[in-house]
Amino acid sequence: MSSTNHSKLVLSATIASVLAAGLLSASPAAMAAVKSGKAAVNEKCAGIAKAGKNDCGNAKHSCAAQSTADNAADEWIYVPAGTCATKGGKVLAK
């Protein structure tokens, strides 16, 4: 096998591995959207995140998984569009 063909094979295997890792880490809801062919549409929903389960930062901290209390009004998670109010949360602007 030539050096060029070997390099192409290694590159292809690397790309396949990265793609597979990304698919394995996707949420079940995202995977369902991919399988159905529909784009997942989410909204930010405040007030329903459990401690340590928030999706991103706010005025108190800058990262996900740093909330310290359940259902804090300023902590949010992504939920499928149209479901936030039914869960008792408040939709935030993206």
C-alpha positions in Angstrom: 0.0 0.0 0.0 1.4 3.4 -0.9 2.0 6.1 1.7 -0.7 8.2 0.1 -3.3 5.5 0.3 -2.4 4.7 3.8 -2.8 8.3 4.8 -6.2 8.4 3.2 -7.2 5.3 5.0 -6.1 6.7 8.4 -7.9 10.0 7.8 -11.1 8.2 6.8 -10.9 6.0 9.9 -10.3 9.0 12.1 -13.3 10.9 10.6 -15.5 7.9 11.0 -14.5 7.6 14.7 -15.2 11.2 15.4 -18.6 11.0 13.8 -19.5 7.8 15.7 -18.5 9.4 19.0 -20.7 12.4 18.2 -23.7 10.2 17.5 -23.1 8.2 20.6 -23.1 11.3 22.8 -26.3 12.8 21.3 -29.4 12.8 23.5 -32.3 10.4 22.8 -34.5 13.3 21.7 -31.9 14.5 19.2 -31.4 11.0 17.9 -35.2 10.6 17.4 -35.3 13.8 15.5 -32.4 12.6 13.3 -34.1 9.3 12.6 -37.4 10.9 11.8 -35.7 13.3 9.4 -37.1 16.3 11.3 -34.8 19.0 12.8 -35.0 19.2 16.6 -36.4 22.5 17.7 -35.7 23.3 21.3 -36.4 26.2 23.7 -34.7 27.4 26.8 -36.9 26.6 29.8 -36.2 28.2 33.1 -37.3 27.1 36.5 -37.4 23.3 36.0 -33.7 22.3 36.0 -32.6 20.1 38.9 -29.5 21.0 40.9 -26.4 20.2 38.8 -28.4 19.6 35.7 -28.7 23.1 34.1 -27.6 23.4 30.4 -25.6 26.7 30.6 -24.6 29.6 32.7 -26.4 32.6 34.1 -25.6 35.7 36.1 -24.3 33.6 39.0 -22.0 31.2 37.1 -20.7 30.6 33.6 -21.1 26.8 32.9 -23.5 24.0 32.7 -24.1 21.7 35.7 -23.3 24.4 38.2 -26.8 25.0 39.6 -27.1 24.4 43.3 -30.9 24.2 43.8 -33.7 22.4 42.1 -36.1 24.5 40.0 -34.3 27.8 40.5 -36.0 30.5 38.5 -32.7 31.6 36.8 -31.5 28.1 35.8 -32.6 26.6 32.5 -32.4 23.6 30.3 -33.3 22.9 26.7 -36.6 21.2 26.2 -38.5 20.3 23.0 -40.4 23.4 21.7 -43.9 23.8 23.1 -43.2 21.7 26.3 -41.8 24.2 28.7 -45.1 25.6 30.0 -46.5 22.1 30.5 -43.5 21.3 32.7 -44.2 24.4 34.8 -41.3 26.4 33.4 -40.9 29.8 31.7 -39.6 30.0 28.1 -36.5 32.3 27.8 -35.4 34.0 24.6 -32.6 32.2 22.8 
